[in-house]
Amino acid sequence: MTIKKMIPYGRQEIFKEDIDAVVSVLKSDFLTQGPCVPNFQGAVENKIGVKFSCATNSATSALHISCLALGVGPGDSVWTSPNSFVASSNAALYCGASVDFIDINSETLNIDVLALEEKLRVAKRLNNLPKVVIPVHFAGLPCDMIRISELSHEYGFKIIEDASHALGASYFDKLNSAESLIGSCDHSDICVLSFHPIKMITTGEGGMATTNDSKLFERLLLFRSHGVTSNKKLFDKRPKGELWNYQQIELGFNYRMTDIHAALGISQLKKLDYFLEQRRDVASQYFARLTELPITIQAQTSKSSHHLYTICINPDLTSKSQKQAFDHFLDMGIGANLHYIPIYLQPFYENLGFRRGYCPNAEFYFRNCLSLPIFTTLRRSEIDYVVNTLFEFFQSDV
Ligand SMILES: *Cc1c(COP(=O)(O)O)cnc(C)c1O
């Protein structure tokens, strides 16, 4: 069996309606700062059930201004998961804060809430509690937000969810006896979404911060656009008679989303339920068919959006290595990938003083994991091919 084209681990799906939506903005009066950005924000707010949202040119920008809105600065500490993309922790460094990592739970692959609790207890004694914790919903599986939020009240930190993988995911909220959608900020201060083409829906590049707090929302808007406001209530006093229609009151950035991108977002959001269904279908195929292999798979403790599908080779059960699997997949035309190299093992972070062995679960997972293709247009025959390739790999002698 030969498949000429490489099957990627993820890709976007663009419809004719998406293209038409973008073209109509190109023919309109506003390429940026027009009606599409507020319309996209409104559509996301309705879909998720959250009061405010601030669309940005990337999730990385959204993470940065979320930290700034919460007052993160030099002398502060921000904690996050090592099993994430570097952007989750770079955001804290942009603000001049220091960053630290909580090891993951080997079953959920999200931050281990027991490890978090222990680390908080120690930090309290040493008087270096974090200002913000950034839980990452790895692969689209929601973290234990109820417990993390209880700890935030006990220890006085704020929560920014990095939900770059998790638009459409949800968990059962036992406090409200209802399903809580990721992005609703039911148990966090801010939630960040990504619209990179590999994520759940796309705007090309793009991101968003959601919140229910009007003060935080105002600050997000400020930092998104140069720190400049035209809201007179926020103005500093200036001599009478001078015409001031805007003021810069913070050092902000240009992190705005354009109307071209927002139009694509509005159109893509309409497909979210379909996208989720397609991804859940691929994942359920894998769950059903990858049993009896020497691998472990992320425990499904709540309702994932299935942004990624990763396996972890169990070295107690096979002599086959991750590298052999990776190379074999590439030979067979399957673009396997790694999610993630623990952030603190990156050379830049090692230069900050982090050392190997710091988060053993995240490192074990990194040395044995492999991401399988999962995306909305993955065909049944391609799933068969991936599954067969895996079975043949583990059955053959190397
Ligand atoms: C993709 C991703 C980001 C960054 O998103 P961009 O929109 O590309 O800036 C941040 N965190 C995680 C976990 C991601 O997967």
The ligand as an SDF file (V2000), in Angstrom:
LIG
                    3D

 15 15  0  0  0  0  0  0  0  0999 V2000
   -0.9790   27.1660   19.4950 C   0  0  0  0  0  0  0  0  0  0  0  0
   -0.7650   27.4000   20.9330 C   0  0  0  0  0  0  0  0  0  0  0  0
   -0.4570   28.6590   21.4540 C   0  0  0  0  0  0  0  0  0  0  0  0
   -0.1690   29.8410   20.5940 C   0  0  0  0  0  0  0  0  0  0  0  0
   -1.1780   30.1300   19.7110 O   0  0  0  0  0  0  0  0  0  0  0  0
   -0.9430   31.1790   18.5370 P   0  0  0  0  0  0  0  0  0  0  0  0
   -2.3300   31.5530   18.1320 O   0  0  0  0  0  0  0  0  0  0  0  0
   -0.1990   30.4310   17.4520 O   0  0  0  0  0  0  0  0  0  0  0  0
   -0.1760   32.3200   19.0660 O   0  0  0  0  0  0  0  0  0  0  0  0
   -0.3700   28.8080   22.8160 C   0  0  0  0  0  0  0  0  0  0  0  0
   -0.5380   27.7600   23.6480 N   0  0  0  0  0  0  0  0  0  0  0  0
   -0.8050   26.5210   23.1820 C   0  0  0  0  0  0  0  0  0  0  0  0
   -1.0040   25.4110   24.1410 C   0  0  0  0  0  0  0  0  0  0  0  0
   -0.9050   26.3050   21.8080 C   0  0  0  0  0  0  0  0  0  0  0  0
   -1.1260   25.0670   21.3440 O   0  0  0  0  0  0  0  0  0  0  0  0
  1  2  1  0
  2  3  1  0
  2 14  2  0
  3  4  1  0
  3 10  2  0
  4  5  1  0
  5  6  1  0
  6  7  2  0
  6  8  1  0
  6  9  1  0
 10 11  1  0
 11 12  2  0
 12 13  1  0
 12 14  1  0
 14 15  1  0
M  END
$$$$
